[in-house]
Amino acid sequence: MDCQEAEKLIQPYIKGKISEKKLDAFIAHIRKCPSCYEELETYFIVNKAMAYFEDADQTSYNLRGLLERDLREKEQMARRRRKKEHFFKALIVILVILLLILILHYWGVIEVPWLKGLL
């Protein structure tokens, strides 16, 4: 991802409307590009400050800390999503292999002793 693409995704990121597919590339770019990080930080701080003034509670905010926490949380969500995707892909592979073994056993191509009485 280049800076121009990242800058277009700053507002969707802040509003929580960035797609999961683009989120990983966006965060990776933000982490390695100081210019884009600074741009994101500026928009993030302005957005949070506006929310702060609109909020009746008005608890104090560490705005820069909030951005870092937000980035870390989204990175963790992306890691969990990738782990879940890998798990389900592995599960599908295992199920396909078992299905192939059942089919081959049923057709008599292979002999599976523990399936002998079942099929």
Secondary structure in CASP SS format (residue, H / E / C, confidence):
PFRMAT SS
TARGET T0000
AUTHOR 0000-0000-0000
METHOD secondary structure of the structure
MODEL  1
M C 1.00
D C 1.00
C H 1.00
Q H 1.00
E H 1.00
A H 1.00
E H 1.00
K H 1.00
L C 1.00
I H 1.00
Q H 1.00
P H 1.00
Y H 1.00
I H 1.00
K C 1.00
G C 1.00
K C 1.00
I C 1.00
S C 1.00
E H 1.00
K H 1.00
K H 1.00
L H 1.00
D H 1.00
A H 1.00
F H 1.00
I H 1.00
A H 1.00
H H 1.00
I H 1.00
R H 1.00
K H 1.00
C C 1.00
P H 1.00
S H 1.00
C H 1.00
Y H 1.00
E H 1.00
E H 1.00
L H 1.00
E H 1.00
T H 1.00
Y H 1.00
F H 1.00
I H 1.00
V H 1.00
N H 1.00
K H 1.00
A H 1.00
M H 1.00
A H 1.00
Y H 1.00
F H 1.00
E H 1.00
D C 1.00
A C 1.00
D C 1.00
Q C 1.00
T C 1.00
S C 1.00
Y C 1.00
N C 1.00
L H 1.00
R H 1.00
G H 1.00
L H 1.00
L H 1.00
E H 1.00
R H 1.00
D H 1.00
L H 1.00
R H 1.00
E H 1.00
K H 1.00
E H 1.00
Q H 1.00
M H 1.00
A H 1.00
R H 1.00
R H 1.00
R H 1.00
R H 1.00
K H 1.00
K H 1.00
E H 1.00
H H 1.00
F H 1.00
F H 1.00
K H 1.00
A H 1.00
L H 1.00
I H 1.00
V H 1.00
I H 1.00
L H 1.00
V H 1.00
I H 1.00
L H 1.00
L H 1.00
L H 1.00
I H 1.00
L H 1.00
I H 1.00
L H 1.00
H H 1.00
Y H 1.00
W C 1.00
G C 1.00
V C 1.00
I C 1.00
E C 1.00
V C 1.00
P H 1.00
W H 1.00
L H 1.00
K C 1.00
G C 1.00
L C 1.00
L C 1.00
END
